[in-house]
Amino acid sequence: MSDEPFLAKELLQSTYEYLTLNKFNKRNHILRDVLRTNMPYWFCELKNGRMMPVNRYYKPLGIYTNDWITYENYDVLSFSKDSVDLTHLCKDNYFAHDYSTLPWVDKKSYLEYLNRVKNVFGLKDGTTYLYLER
């Protein structure tokens, strides 16, 4: 993994810190929406060989629309494969989570997902995880 700076990593770092500061609560719809819109679900390989992280709606990170999106128009969010460690993804198909590990369903999946994204992008901890309130 290289130290190449790229916009997607900078955006993810701030979202990751926000998520680690918030206590997991599966009834928190804002938390679920942040995960579904601003965090990676799948990594699409673009025609130029670069990777684009897309959210649960298959749109570039942070975008929620029903409109058709051409990933190449958001190339600023793409990165080279060697700038991340894709071995931490769920399977060989570049997914960050699957239906058995939805991060907004339970605390264990949430923490595993955050750790997976942290390892893929080499993110830094802003704080320690805060756990579900009883």
Beta strands, then each sheet from edge to edge (+ up, - down):
strand 1: 42-45
strand 2: 51-54
sheet 1: 1+ 2-
end
